[in-house]
């Protein structure tokens, strides 16, 4: 049984992925409400990272895009790898 963690449960892609994916053994977590450092990645085989800033109607400073779309993804990847996660997928549109 492959255990999957999905980040970005509050995002458009995250909500729809969870709803339509059909995966049976998943946990979902919001990185808006939780710090990546506080997550126990060791119990997962796969992490699907679906957190990103996209299609904003208001102007967002470039550094905010980099913090969320690059730095947060790298942080999750590093922590997952350290915990022994076998596979990481990330989707930013």
PDB file of N, CA, C and O in Angstrom, chain B, residues numbered from 101:
ATOM      1  N   UNK B 101       0.851  -1.175   0.000  1.00  0.00           N
ATOM      2  CA  UNK B 101       0.000   0.000   0.000  1.00  0.00           C
ATOM      3  C   UNK B 101       0.898   1.240   0.000  1.00  0.00           C
ATOM      4  O   UNK B 101       1.734   1.398   0.890  1.00  0.00           O
ATOM      5  N   UNK B 102       0.734   2.104  -0.977  1.00  0.00           N
ATOM      6  CA  UNK B 102       1.487   3.343  -1.082  1.00  0.00           C
ATOM      7  C   UNK B 102       0.753   4.438  -0.331  1.00  0.00           C
ATOM      8  O   UNK B 102      -0.422   4.701  -0.583  1.00  0.00           O
ATOM      9  N   UNK B 103       1.456   5.072   0.592  1.00  0.00           N
ATOM     10  CA  UNK B 103       0.877   6.145   1.402  1.00  0.00           C
ATOM     11  C   UNK B 103       1.305   7.481   0.793  1.00  0.00           C
ATOM     12  O   UNK B 103       2.493   7.716   0.574  1.00  0.00           O
ATOM     13  N   UNK B 104       0.324   8.361   0.519  1.00  0.00           N
ATOM     14  CA  UNK B 104       0.558   9.622  -0.195  1.00  0.00           C
ATOM     15  C   UNK B 104       0.169  10.808   0.677  1.00  0.00           C
ATOM     16  O   UNK B 104      -0.877  10.810   1.325  1.00  0.00           O
ATOM     17  N   UNK B 105       1.044  11.826   0.676  1.00  0.00           N
ATOM     18  CA  UNK B 105       0.733  13.106   1.314  1.00  0.00           C
ATOM     19  C   UNK B 105       0.540  14.135   0.219  1.00  0.00           C
ATOM     20  O   UNK B 105       1.380  14.266  -0.672  1.00  0.00           O
ATOM     21  N   UNK B 106      -0.561  14.862   0.280  1.00  0.00           N
ATOM     22  CA  UNK B 106      -0.850  15.924  -0.679  1.00  0.00           C
ATOM     23  C   UNK B 106      -0.826  17.253   0.058  1.00  0.00           C
ATOM     24  O   UNK B 106      -1.577  17.458   1.011  1.00  0.00           O
ATOM     25  N   UNK B 107       0.047  18.157  -0.390  1.00  0.00           N
ATOM     26  CA  UNK B 107       0.079  19.506   0.172  1.00  0.00           C
ATOM     27  C   UNK B 107      -0.754  20.413  -0.722  1.00  0.00           C
ATOM     28  O   UNK B 107      -0.955  20.121  -1.901  1.00  0.00           O
ATOM     29  N   UNK B 108      -1.231  21.505  -0.160  1.00  0.00           N
ATOM     30  CA  UNK B 108      -2.011  22.444  -0.964  1.00  0.00           C
ATOM     31  C   UNK B 108      -3.483  22.120  -1.001  1.00  0.00           C
ATOM     32  O   UNK B 108      -4.132  22.291  -2.033  1.00  0.00           O
ATOM     33  N   UNK B 109      -4.017  21.655   0.105  1.00  0.00           N
ATOM     34  CA  UNK B 109      -5.422  21.254   0.142  1.00  0.00           C
ATOM     35  C   UNK B 109      -6.379  22.418  -0.079  1.00  0.00           C
ATOM     36  O   UNK B 109      -7.536  22.209  -0.445  1.00  0.00           O
ATOM     37  N   UNK B 110      -5.909  23.638   0.139  1.00  0.00           N
ATOM     38  CA  UNK B 110      -6.777  24.801  -0.054  1.00  0.00           C
ATOM     39  C   UNK B 110      -6.650  25.409  -1.449  1.00  0.00           C
ATOM     40  O   UNK B 110      -7.366  26.354  -1.780  1.00  0.00           O
ATOM     41  N   UNK B 111      -5.746  24.874  -2.265  1.00  0.00           N
ATOM     42  CA  UNK B 111      -5.549  25.421  -3.604  1.00  0.00           C
ATOM     43  C   UNK B 111      -6.570  24.831  -4.576  1.00  0.00           C
ATOM     44  O   UNK B 111      -7.161  23.785  -4.308  1.00  0.00           O
ATOM     45  N   UNK B 112      -6.769  25.496  -5.683  1.00  0.00           N
ATOM     46  CA  UNK B 112      -7.700  25.006  -6.708  1.00  0.00           C
ATOM     47  C   UNK B 112      -7.271  23.620  -7.196  1.00  0.00           C
ATOM     48  O   UNK B 112      -8.083  22.696  -7.250  1.00  0.00           O
ATOM     49  N   UNK B 113      -6.002  23.486  -7.547  1.00  0.00           N
ATOM     50  CA  UNK B 113      -5.500  22.203  -8.039  1.00  0.00           C
ATOM     51  C   UNK B 113      -5.557  21.157  -6.935  1.00  0.00           C
ATOM     52  O   UNK B 113      -5.966  20.022  -7.177  1.00  0.00           O
ATOM     53  N   UNK B 114      -5.150  21.530  -5.728  1.00  0.00           N
ATOM     54  CA  UNK B 114      -5.172  20.584  -4.618  1.00  0.00           C
ATOM     55  C   UNK B 114      -6.560  20.048  -4.314  1.00  0.00           C
ATOM     56  O   UNK B 114      -6.745  18.841  -4.159  1.00  0.00           O
ATOM     57  N   UNK B 115      -7.528  20.938  -4.230  1.00  0.00           N
ATOM     58  CA  UNK B 115      -8.912  20.509  -3.943  1.00  0.00           C
ATOM     59  C   UNK B 115      -9.429  19.554  -5.007  1.00  0.00           C
ATOM     60  O   UNK B 115     -10.036  18.531  -4.689  1.00  0.00           O
ATOM     61  N   UNK B 116      -9.191  19.885  -6.264  1.00  0.00           N
ATOM     62  CA  UNK B 116      -9.689  19.053  -7.358  1.00  0.00           C
ATOM     63  C   UNK B 116      -8.905  17.752  -7.497  1.00  0.00           C
ATOM     64  O   UNK B 116      -9.477  16.717  -7.836  1.00  0.00           O
ATOM     65  N   UNK B 117      -7.625  17.798  -7.242  1.00  0.00           N
ATOM     66  CA  UNK B 117      -6.832  16.571  -7.290  1.00  0.00           C
ATOM     67  C   UNK B 117      -7.334  15.585  -6.236  1.00  0.00           C
ATOM     68  O   UNK B 117      -7.522  14.403  -6.523  1.00  0.00           O
ATOM     69  N   UNK B 118      -7.549  16.077  -5.023  1.00  0.00           N
ATOM     70  CA  UNK B 118      -8.044  15.227  -3.946  1.00  0.00           C
ATOM     71  C   UNK B 118      -9.416  14.667  -4.304  1.00  0.00           C
ATOM     72  O   UNK B 118      -9.693  13.489  -4.078  1.00  0.00           O
ATOM     73  N   UNK B 119     -10.263  15.513  -4.857  1.00  0.00           N
ATOM     74  CA  UNK B 119     -11.635  15.107  -5.182  1.00  0.00           C
ATOM     75  C   UNK B 119     -11.689  14.052  -6.278  1.00  0.00           C
ATOM     76  O   UNK B 119     -12.485  13.117  -6.196  1.00  0.00           O
ATOM     77  N   UNK B 120     -10.851  14.190  -7.306  1.00  0.00           N
ATOM     78  CA  UNK B 120     -10.981  13.350  -8.492  1.00  0.00           C
ATOM     79  C   UNK B 120      -9.872  12.306  -8.683  1.00  0.00           C
ATOM     80  O   UNK B 120      -9.958  11.498  -9.608  1.00  0.00           O
ATOM     81  N   UNK B 121      -8.860  12.301  -7.857  1.00  0.00           N
ATOM     82  CA  UNK B 121      -7.724  11.408  -8.102  1.00  0.00           C
ATOM     83  C   UNK B 121      -8.055   9.937  -7.910  1.00  0.00           C
ATOM     84  O   UNK B 121      -7.548   9.087  -8.642  1.00  0.00           O
ATOM     85  N   UNK B 122      -8.897   9.628  -6.935  1.00  0.00           N
ATOM     86  CA  UNK B 122      -9.222   8.233  -6.674  1.00  0.00           C
ATOM     87  C   UNK B 122      -8.199   7.507  -5.827  1.00  0.00           C
ATOM     88  O   UNK B 122      -8.370   6.320  -5.550  1.00  0.00           O
ATOM     89  N   UNK B 123      -7.128   8.190  -5.402  1.00  0.00           N
ATOM     90  CA  UNK B 123      -6.168   7.548  -4.515  1.00  0.00           C
ATOM     91  C   UNK B 123      -6.833   7.221  -3.188  1.00  0.00           C
ATOM     92  O   UNK B 123      -7.586   8.034  -2.653  1.00  0.00           O
ATOM     93  N   UNK B 124      -6.563   6.053  -2.660  1.00  0.00           N
ATOM     94  CA  UNK B 124      -7.242   5.594  -1.452  1.00  0.00           C
ATOM     95  C   UNK B 124      -6.493   5.922  -0.171  1.00  0.00           C
ATOM     96  O   UNK B 124      -7.122   6.190   0.852  1.00  0.00           O
ATOM     97  N   UNK B 125      -5.177   5.909  -0.201  1.00  0.00           N
ATOM     98  CA  UNK B 125      -4.400   6.067   1.028  1.00  0.00           C
ATOM     99  C   UNK B 125      -3.667   7.401   1.014  1.00  0.00           C
ATOM    100  O   UNK B 125      -2.444   7.461   0.889  1.00  0.00           O
ATOM    101  N   UNK B 126      -4.447   8.463   1.146  1.00  0.00           N
ATOM    102  CA  UNK B 126      -3.864   9.798   1.108  1.00  0.00           C
ATOM    103  C   UNK B 126      -4.171  10.565   2.385  1.00  0.00           C
ATOM    104  O   UNK B 126      -5.190  10.358   3.043  1.00  0.00           O
ATOM    105  N   UNK B 127      -3.258  11.444   2.699  1.00  0.00           N
ATOM    106  CA  UNK B 127      -3.483  12.454   3.723  1.00  0.00           C
ATOM    107  C   UNK B 127      -3.307  13.793   3.029  1.00  0.00           C
ATOM    108  O   UNK B 127      -2.494  13.930   2.115  1.00  0.00           O
ATOM    109  N   UNK B 128      -4.073  14.777   3.471  1.00  0.00           N
ATOM    110  CA  UNK B 128      -3.963  16.115   2.904  1.00  0.00           C
ATOM    111  C   UNK B 128      -3.556  17.071   4.006  1.00  0.00           C
ATOM    112  O   UNK B 128      -3.947  16.916   5.163  1.00  0.00           O
ATOM    113  N   UNK B 129      -2.760  18.068   3.627  1.00  0.00           N
ATOM    114  CA  UNK B 129      -2.336  19.058   4.609  1.00  0.00           C
ATOM    115  C   UNK B 129      -2.218  20.422   3.936  1.00  0.00           C
ATOM    116  O   UNK B 129      -1.824  20.534   2.775  1.00  0.00           O
ATOM    117  N   UNK B 130      -2.565  21.436   4.686  1.00  0.00           N
ATOM    118  CA  UNK B 130      -2.437  22.810   4.215  1.00  0.00           C
ATOM    119  C   UNK B 130      -1.121  23.384   4.731  1.00  0.00           C
ATOM    120  O   UNK B 130      -0.848  23.340   5.930  1.00  0.00           O
ATOM    121  N   UNK B 131      -0.316  23.915   3.835  1.00  0.00           N
ATOM    122  CA  UNK B 131       0.904  24.593   4.267  1.00  0.00           C
ATOM    123  C   UNK B 131       0.633  26.045   4.613  1.00  0.00           C
ATOM    124  O   UNK B 131       1.538  26.775   5.021  1.00  0.00           O
ATOM    125  N   UNK B 132      -0.595  26.455   4.452  1.00  0.00           N
ATOM    126  CA  UNK B 132      -1.021  27.765   4.941  1.00  0.00           C
ATOM    127  C   UNK B 132      -1.190  27.706   6.461  1.00  0.00           C
ATOM    128  O   UNK B 132      -0.904  28.669   7.172  1.00  0.00           O
ATOM    129  N   UNK B 133      -1.659  26.553   6.939  1.00  0.00           N
ATOM    130  CA  UNK B 133      -1.922  26.361   8.364  1.00  0.00           C
ATOM    131  C   UNK B 133      -0.810  25.615   9.096  1.00  0.00           C
ATOM    132  O   UNK B 133      -0.787  25.603  10.326  1.00  0.00           O
ATOM    133  N   UNK B 134       0.108  24.997   8.365  1.00  0.00           N
ATOM    134  CA  UNK B 134       1.165  24.177   8.963  1.00  0.00           C
ATOM    135  C   UNK B 134       2.517  24.533   8.376  1.00  0.00           C
ATOM    136  O   UNK B 134       2.622  24.859   7.194  1.00  0.00           O
ATOM    137  N   UNK B 135       3.544  24.470   9.196  1.00  0.00           N
ATOM    138  CA  UNK B 135       4.906  24.687   8.724  1.00  0.00           C
ATOM    139  C   UNK B 135       5.446  23.373   8.164  1.00  0.00           C
ATOM    140  O   UNK B 135       5.170  22.309   8.717  1.00  0.00           O
ATOM    141  N   UNK B 136       6.210  23.432   7.077  1.00  0.00           N
ATOM    142  CA  UNK B 136       6.778  22.204   6.518  1.00  0.00           C
ATOM    143  C   UNK B 136       7.619  21.429   7.532  1.00  0.00           C
ATOM    144  O   UNK B 136       7.658  20.199   7.500  1.00  0.00           O
ATOM    145  N   UNK B 137       8.287  22.146   8.425  1.00  0.00           N
ATOM    146  CA  UNK B 137       9.145  21.523   9.431  1.00  0.00           C
ATOM    147  C   UNK B 137       8.358  20.719  10.460  1.00  0.00           C
ATOM    148  O   UNK B 137       8.929  19.860  11.131  1.00  0.00           O
ATOM    149  N   UNK B 138       7.075  20.978  10.596  1.00  0.00           N
ATOM    150  CA  UNK B 138       6.257  20.306  11.610  1.00  0.00           C
ATOM    151  C   UNK B 138       5.582  19.029  11.082  1.00  0.00           C
ATOM    152  O   UNK B 138       4.864  18.358  11.823  1.00  0.00           O
ATOM    153  N   UNK B 139       5.808  18.703   9.832  1.00  0.00           N
ATOM    154  CA  UNK B 139       5.161  17.541   9.222  1.00  0.00           C
ATOM    155  C   UNK B 139       6.060  16.315   9.361  1.00  0.00           C
ATOM    156  O   UNK B 139       7.270  16.401   9.151  1.00  0.00           O
ATOM    157  N   UNK B 140       5.467  15.174   9.714  1.00  0.00           N
ATOM    158  CA  UNK B 140       6.194  13.907   9.773  1.00  0.00           C
ATOM    159  C   UNK B 140       6.098  13.227   8.408  1.00  0.00           C
ATOM    160  O   UNK B 140       5.134  12.514   8.125  1.00  0.00           O
ATOM    161  N   UNK B 141       7.100  13.454   7.573  1.00  0.00           N
ATOM    162  CA  UNK B 141       7.116  12.900   6.224  1.00  0.00           C
ATOM    163  C   UNK B 141       7.466  11.413   6.210  1.00  0.00           C
ATOM    164  O   UNK B 141       7.231  10.732   5.212  1.00  0.00           O
ATOM    165  N   UNK B 142       8.018  10.912   7.297  1.00  0.00           N
ATOM    166  CA  UNK B 142       8.541   9.546   7.317  1.00  0.00           C
ATOM    167  C   UNK B 142       7.482   8.474   7.094  1.00  0.00           C
ATOM    168  O   UNK B 142       7.825   7.347   6.737  1.00  0.00           O
ATOM    169  N   UNK B 143       6.225   8.789   7.291  1.00  0.00           N
ATOM    170  CA  UNK B 143       5.175   7.784   7.097  1.00  0.00           C
ATOM    171  C   UNK B 143       4.611   7.759   5.679  1.00  0.00           C
ATOM    172  O   UNK B 143       3.628   7.066   5.418  1.00  0.00           O
ATOM    173  N   UNK B 144       5.225   8.509   4.758  1.00  0.00           N
ATOM    174  CA  UNK B 144       4.732   8.589   3.384  1.00  0.00           C
ATOM    175  C   UNK B 144       5.742   8.039   2.385  1.00  0.00           C
ATOM    176  O   UNK B 144       6.953   8.157   2.569  1.00  0.00           O
ATOM    177  N   UNK B 145       5.223   7.442   1.336  1.00  0.00           N
ATOM    178  CA  UNK B 145       6.043   6.976   0.218  1.00  0.00           C
ATOM    179  C   UNK B 145       6.140   8.050  -0.859  1.00  0.00           C
ATOM    180  O   UNK B 145       7.147   8.145  -1.561  1.00  0.00           O
ATOM    181  N   UNK B 146       5.089   8.859  -0.984  1.00  0.00           N
ATOM    182  CA  UNK B 146       4.990   9.877  -2.026  1.00  0.00           C
ATOM    183  C   UNK B 146       4.479  11.174  -1.415  1.00  0.00           C
ATOM    184  O   UNK B 146       3.566  11.163  -0.590  1.00  0.00           O
ATOM    185  N   UNK B 147       5.076  12.299  -1.828  1.00  0.00           N
ATOM    186  CA  UNK B 147       4.552  13.622  -1.479  1.00  0.00           C
ATOM    187  C   UNK B 147       4.213  14.320  -2.794  1.00  0.00           C
ATOM    188  O   UNK B 147       5.061  14.443  -3.679  1.00  0.00           O
ATOM    189  N   UNK B 148       2.970  14.774  -2.911  1.00  0.00           N
ATOM    190  CA  UNK B 148       2.533  15.542  -4.073  1.00  0.00           C
ATOM    191  C   UNK B 148       2.323  16.975  -3.596  1.00  0.00           C
ATOM    192  O   UNK B 148       1.383  17.274  -2.861  1.00  0.00           O
ATOM    193  N   UNK B 149       3.221  17.847  -4.034  1.00  0.00           N
ATOM    194  CA  UNK B 149       3.243  19.238  -3.571  1.00  0.00           C
ATOM    195  C   UNK B 149       2.474  20.101  -4.568  1.00  0.00           C
ATOM    196  O   UNK B 149       2.925  20.301  -5.696  1.00  0.00           O
ATOM    197  N   UNK B 150       1.318  20.609  -4.155  1.00  0.00           N
ATOM    198  CA  UNK B 150       0.438  21.378  -5.047  1.00  0.00           C
ATOM    199  C   UNK B 150       0.242  22.816  -4.573  1.00  0.00           C
ATOM    200  O   UNK B 150      -0.809  23.411  -4.811  1.00  0.00           O
ATOM    201  N   UNK B 151       1.235  23.366  -3.912  1.00  0.00           N
ATOM    202  CA  UNK B 151       1.158  24.735  -3.409  1.00  0.00           C
ATOM    203  C   UNK B 151       1.842  25.666  -4.408  1.00  0.00           C
ATOM    204  O   UNK B 151       2.988  25.432  -4.794  1.00  0.00           O
ATOM    205  N   UNK B 152       1.147  26.715  -4.825  1.00  0.00           N
ATOM    206  CA  UNK B 152       1.735  27.703  -5.730  1.00  0.00           C
ATOM    207  C   UNK B 152       0.859  28.943  -5.779  1.00  0.00           C
ATOM    208  O   UNK B 152      -0.352  28.880  -5.571  1.00  0.00           O
ATOM    209  N   UNK B 153       1.494  30.063  -6.055  1.00  0.00           N
ATOM    210  CA  UNK B 153       0.763  31.302  -6.324  1.00  0.00           C
ATOM    211  C   UNK B 153       0.631  31.396  -7.843  1.00  0.00           C
ATOM    212  O   UNK B 153       1.632  31.426  -8.560  1.00  0.00           O
ATOM    213  N   UNK B 154      -0.605  31.442  -8.325  1.00  0.00           N
ATOM    214  CA  UNK B 154      -0.855  31.527  -9.768  1.00  0.00           C
ATOM    215  C   UNK B 154      -2.073  32.405 -10.031  1.00  0.00           C
ATOM    216  O   UNK B 154      -2.931  32.567  -9.163  1.00  0.00           O
ATOM    217  N   UNK B 155      -2.138  32.956 -11.206  1.00  0.00           N
ATOM    218  CA  UNK B 155      -3.323  33.664 -11.706  1.00  0.00           C
ATOM    219  C   UNK B 155      -3.925  34.643 -10.693  1.00  0.00           C
ATOM    220  O   UNK B 155      -5.117  34.576 -10.391  1.00  0.00           O
ATOM    221  N   UNK B 156      -3.107  35.541 -10.176  1.00  0.00           N
ATOM    222  CA  UNK B 156      -3.582  36.522  -9.209  1.00  0.00           C
ATOM    223  C   UNK B 156      -4.120  37.760  -9.914  1.00  0.00           C
ATOM    224  O   UNK B 156      -3.546  38.219 -10.902  1.00  0.00           O
ATOM    225  N   UNK B 157      -5.215  38.292  -9.406  1.00  0.00           N
ATOM    226  CA  UNK B 157      -5.792  39.509  -9.982  1.00  0.00           C
ATOM    227  C   UNK B 157      -5.074  40.757  -9.489  1.00  0.00           C
ATOM    228  O   UNK B 157      -5.082  41.794 -10.154  1.00  0.00           O
ATOM    229  N   UNK B 158      -4.455  40.650  -8.322  1.00  0.00           N
ATOM    230  CA  UNK B 158      -3.705  41.776  -7.771  1.00  0.00           C
ATOM    231  C   UNK B 158      -2.216  41.529  -7.979  1.00  0.00           C
ATOM    232  O   UNK B 158      -1.782  40.388  -8.141  1.00  0.00           O
ATOM    233  N   UNK B 159      -1.448  42.600  -7.973  1.00  0.00           N
ATOM    234  CA  UNK B 159      -0.010  42.488  -8.143  1.00  0.00           C
ATOM    235  C   UNK B 159       0.618  41.961  -6.859  1.00  0.00           C
ATOM    236  O   UNK B 159       0.371  42.471  -5.767  1.00  0.00           O
ATOM    237  N   UNK B 160       1.419  40.946  -7.019  1.00  0.00           N
ATOM    238  CA  UNK B 160       2.134  40.352  -5.890  1.00  0.00           C
ATOM    239  C   UNK B 160       3.624  40.559  -6.148  1.00  0.00           C
ATOM    240  O   UNK B 160       4.100  40.311  -7.256  1.00  0.00           O
ATOM    241  N   UNK B 161       4.364  41.012  -5.133  1.00  0.00           N
ATOM    242  CA  UNK B 161       5.802  41.221  -5.331  1.00  0.00           C
ATOM    243  C   UNK B 161       6.504  39.936  -5.765  1.00  0.00           C
ATOM    244  O   UNK B 161       6.147  38.838  -5.338  1.00  0.00           O
ATOM    245  N   UNK B 162       7.511  40.099  -6.624  1.00  0.00           N
ATOM    246  CA  UNK B 162       8.246  38.944  -7.133  1.00  0.00           C
ATOM    247  C   UNK B 162       8.805  38.072  -6.019  1.00  0.00           C
ATOM    248  O   UNK B 162       8.826  36.847  -6.138  1.00  0.00           O
ATOM    249  N   UNK B 163       9.257  38.699  -4.935  1.00  0.00           N
ATOM    250  CA  UNK B 163       9.843  37.898  -3.860  1.00  0.00           C
ATOM    251  C   UNK B 163       8.814  36.958  -3.232  1.00  0.00           C
ATOM    252  O   UNK B 163       9.183  35.881  -2.765  1.00  0.00           O
ATOM    253  N   UNK B 164       7.538  37.335  -3.209  1.00  0.00           N
ATOM    254  CA  UNK B 164       6.496  36.442  -2.691  1.00  0.00           C
ATOM    255  C   UNK B 164       6.318  35.217  -3.580  1.00  0.00           C
ATOM    256  O   UNK B 164       6.139  34.104  -3.084  1.00  0.00           O
ATOM    257  N   UNK B 165       6.369  35.423  -4.894  1.00  0.00           N
ATOM    258  CA  UNK B 165       6.308  34.289  -5.817  1.00  0.00           C
ATOM    259  C   UNK B 165       7.468  33.325  -5.566  1.00  0.00           C
ATOM    260  O   UNK B 165       7.277  32.110  -5.516  1.00  0.00           O
ATOM    261  N   UNK B 166       8.671  33.878  -5.410  1.00  0.00           N
ATOM    262  CA  UNK B 166       9.831  33.029  -5.190  1.00  0.00           C
ATOM    263  C   UNK B 166       9.750  32.288  -3.852  1.00  0.00           C
ATOM    264  O   UNK B 166      10.145  31.125  -3.765  1.00  0.00           O
ATOM    265  N   UNK B 167       9.249  32.946  -2.825  1.00  0.00           N
ATOM    266  CA  UNK B 167       9.129  32.302  -1.517  1.00  0.00           C
ATOM    267  C   UNK B 167       8.172  31.113  -1.583  1.00  0.00           C
ATOM    268  O   UNK B 167       8.474  30.046  -1.048  1.00  0.00           O
ATOM    269  N   UNK B 168       7.049  31.284  -2.220  1.00  0.00           N
ATOM    270  CA  UNK B 168       6.045  30.215  -2.278  1.00  0.00           C
ATOM    271  C   UNK B 168       6.351  29.211  -3.384  1.00  0.00           C
ATOM    272  O   UNK B 168       6.366  28.006  -3.134  1.00  0.00           O
ATOM    273  N   UNK B 169       6.592  29.684  -4.586  1.00  0.00           N
ATOM    274  CA  UNK B 169       6.712  28.788  -5.738  1.00  0.00           C
ATOM    275  C   UNK B 169       8.069  28.093  -5.842  1.00  0.00           C
ATOM    276  O   UNK B 169       8.167  27.028  -6.452  1.00  0.00           O
ATOM    277  N   UNK B 170       9.103  28.670  -5.264  1.00  0.00           N
ATOM    278  CA  UNK B 170      10.422  28.043  -5.331  1.00  0.00           C
ATOM    279  C   UNK B 170      10.890  27.564  -3.964  1.00  0.00           C
ATOM    280  O   UNK B 170      11.148  26.376  -3.769  1.00  0.00           O
ATOM    281  N   UNK B 171      10.999  28.497  -3.013  1.00  0.00           N
ATOM    282  CA  UNK B 171      11.604  28.164  -1.722  1.00  0.00           C
ATOM    283  C   UNK B 171      10.788  27.142  -0.930  1.00  0.00           C
ATOM    284  O   UNK B 171      11.355  26.221  -0.343  1.00  0.00           O
ATOM    285  N   UNK B 172       9.475  27.296  -0.911  1.00  0.00           N
ATOM    286  CA  UNK B 172       8.635  26.353  -0.174  1.00  0.00           C
ATOM    287  C   UNK B 172       8.707  24.962  -0.791  1.00  0.00           C
ATOM    288  O   UNK B 172       8.765  23.964  -0.072  1.00  0.00           O
ATOM    289  N   UNK B 173       8.703  24.892  -2.103  1.00  0.00           N
ATOM    290  CA  UNK B 173       8.813  23.602  -2.790  1.00  0.00           C
ATOM    291  C   UNK B 173      10.143  22.933  -2.453  1.00  0.00           C
ATOM    292  O   UNK B 173      10.179  21.739  -2.157  1.00  0.00           O
ATOM    293  N   UNK B 174      11.228  23.690  -2.496  1.00  0.00           N
ATOM    294  CA  UNK B 174      12.536  23.137  -2.157  1.00  0.00           C
ATOM    295  C   UNK B 174      12.595  22.667  -0.704  1.00  0.00           C
ATOM    296  O   UNK B 174      13.180  21.626  -0.409  1.00  0.00           O
ATOM    297  N   UNK B 175      11.995  23.428   0.189  1.00  0.00           N
ATOM    298  CA  UNK B 175      11.979  23.061   1.613  1.00  0.00           C
ATOM    299  C   UNK B 175      11.240  21.740   1.815  1.00  0.00           C
ATOM    300  O   UNK B 175      11.726  20.851   2.515  1.00  0.00           O
ATOM    301  N   UNK B 176      10.066  21.616   1.201  1.00  0.00           N
ATOM    302  CA  UNK B 176       9.295  20.369   1.311  1.00  0.00           C
ATOM    303  C   UNK B 176      10.095  19.210   0.722  1.00  0.00           C
ATOM    304  O   UNK B 176      10.137  18.128   1.308  1.00  0.00           O
ATOM    305  N   UNK B 177      10.725  19.424  -0.419  1.00  0.00           N
ATOM    306  CA  UNK B 177      11.517  18.368  -1.062  1.00  0.00           C
ATOM    307  C   UNK B 177      12.678  17.928  -0.175  1.00  0.00           C
ATOM    308  O   UNK B 177      12.915  16.731  -0.014  1.00  0.00           O
ATOM    309  N   UNK B 178      13.395  18.878   0.395  1.00  0.00           N
ATOM    310  CA  UNK B 178      14.523  18.550   1.273  1.00  0.00           C
ATOM    311  C   UNK B 178      14.073  17.765   2.496  1.00  0.00           C
ATOM    312  O   UNK B 178      14.689  16.761   2.855  1.00  0.00           O
ATOM    313  N   UNK B 179      13.002  18.217   3.134  1.00  0.00           N
ATOM    314  CA  UNK B 179      12.503  17.544   4.331  1.00  0.00           C
ATOM    315  C   UNK B 179      11.976  16.147   4.006  1.00  0.00           C
ATOM    316  O   UNK B 179      12.193  15.204   4.768  1.00  0.00           O
ATOM    317  N   UNK B 180      11.292  16.018   2.889  1.00  0.00           N
ATOM    318  CA  UNK B 180      10.768  14.712   2.474  1.00  0.00           C
ATOM    319  C   UNK B 180      11.923  13.748   2.184  1.00  0.00           C
ATOM    320  O   UNK B 180      11.877  12.585   2.586  1.00  0.00           O
ATOM    321  N   UNK B 181      12.941  14.223   1.497  1.00  0.00           N
ATOM    322  CA  UNK B 181      14.094  13.377   1.181  1.00  0.00           C
ATOM    323  C   UNK B 181      14.799  12.931   2.456  1.00  0.00           C
ATOM    324  O   UNK B 181      15.159  11.761   2.590  1.00  0.00           O
ATOM    325  N   UNK B 182      14.998  13.850   3.387  1.00  0.00           N
ATOM    326  CA  UNK B 182      15.644  13.510   4.653  1.00  0.00           C
ATOM    327  C   UNK B 182      14.855  12.445   5.414  1.00  0.00           C
ATOM    328  O   UNK B 182      15.436  11.633   6.134  1.00  0.00           O
ATOM    329  N   UNK B 183      13.533  12.452   5.254  1.00  0.00           N
ATOM    330  CA  UNK B 183      12.669  11.504   5.955  1.00  0.00           C
ATOM    331  C   UNK B 183      12.547  10.178   5.214  1.00  0.00           C
ATOM    332  O   UNK B 183      11.924   9.245   5.721  1.00  0.00           O
ATOM    333  N   UNK B 184      13.133  10.080   4.020  1.00  0.00           N
ATOM    334  CA  UNK B 184      13.107   8.830   3.276  1.00  0.00           C
ATOM    335  C   UNK B 184      11.960   8.677   2.305  1.00  0.00           C
ATOM    336  O   UNK B 184      11.689   7.564   1.854  1.00  0.00           O
ATOM    337  N   UNK B 185      11.278   9.752   1.969  1.00  0.00           N
ATOM    338  CA  UNK B 185      10.194   9.680   0.982  1.00  0.00           C
ATOM    339  C   UNK B 185      10.792   9.270  -0.354  1.00  0.00           C
ATOM    340  O   UNK B 185      11.815   9.812  -0.775  1.00  0.00           O
ATOM    341  N   UNK B 186      10.160   8.318  -1.017  1.00  0.00           N
ATOM    342  CA  UNK B 186      10.703   7.741  -2.244  1.00  0.00           C
ATOM    343  C   UNK B 186      10.428   8.588  -3.481  1.00  0.00           C
ATOM    344  O   UNK B 186      11.190   8.536  -4.447  1.00  0.00           O
ATOM    345  N   UNK B 187       9.338   9.375  -3.463  1.00  0.00           N
ATOM    346  CA  UNK B 187       8.962  10.118  -4.663  1.00  0.00           C
ATOM    347  C   UNK B 187       8.305  11.436  -4.280  1.00  0.00           C
ATOM    348  O   UNK B 187       7.463  11.488  -3.383  1.00  0.00           O
ATOM    349  N   UNK B 188       8.702  12.503  -4.974  1.00  0.00           N
ATOM    350  CA  UNK B 188       8.090  13.817  -4.785  1.00  0.00           C
ATOM    351  C   UNK B 188       7.641  14.326  -6.140  1.00  0.00           C
ATOM    352  O   UNK B 188       8.400  14.292  -7.109  1.00  0.00           O
ATOM    353  N   UNK B 189       6.411  14.795  -6.206  1.00  0.00           N
ATOM    354  CA  UNK B 189       5.894  15.451  -7.396  1.00  0.00           C
ATOM    355  C   UNK B 189       5.472  16.844  -7.016  1.00  0.00           C
ATOM    356  O   UNK B 189       4.953  17.069  -5.923  1.00  0.00           O
ATOM    357  N   UNK B 190       5.693  17.778  -7.910  1.00  0.00           N
ATOM    358  CA  UNK B 190       5.303  19.159  -7.659  1.00  0.00           C
ATOM    359  C   UNK B 190       4.646  19.703  -8.928  1.00  0.00           C
ATOM    360  O   UNK B 190       5.078  19.416 -10.044  1.00  0.00           O
ATOM    361  N   UNK B 191       3.607  20.483  -8.729  1.00  0.00           N
ATOM    362  CA  UNK B 191       2.909  21.073  -9.859  1.00  0.00           C
ATOM    363  C   UNK B 191       2.672  22.542  -9.573  1.00  0.00           C
ATOM    364  O   UNK B 191       1.981  22.897  -8.618  1.00  0.00           O
ATOM    365  N   UNK B 192       3.246  23.385 -10.401  1.00  0.00           N
ATOM    366  CA  UNK B 192       2.980  24.810 -10.331  1.00  0.00           C
ATOM    367  C   UNK B 192       2.572  25.260 -11.718  1.00  0.00           C
ATOM    368  O   UNK B 192       3.311  25.069 -12.684  1.00  0.00           O
ATOM    369  N   UNK B 193       1.406  25.851 -11.815  1.00  0.00           N
ATOM    370  CA  UNK B 193       0.903  26.280 -13.125  1.00  0.00           C
ATOM    371  C   UNK B 193       1.261  27.716 -13.400  1.00  0.00           C
ATOM    372  O   UNK B 193       0.919  28.246 -14.457  1.00  0.00           O
TER     373      UNK B 193
END
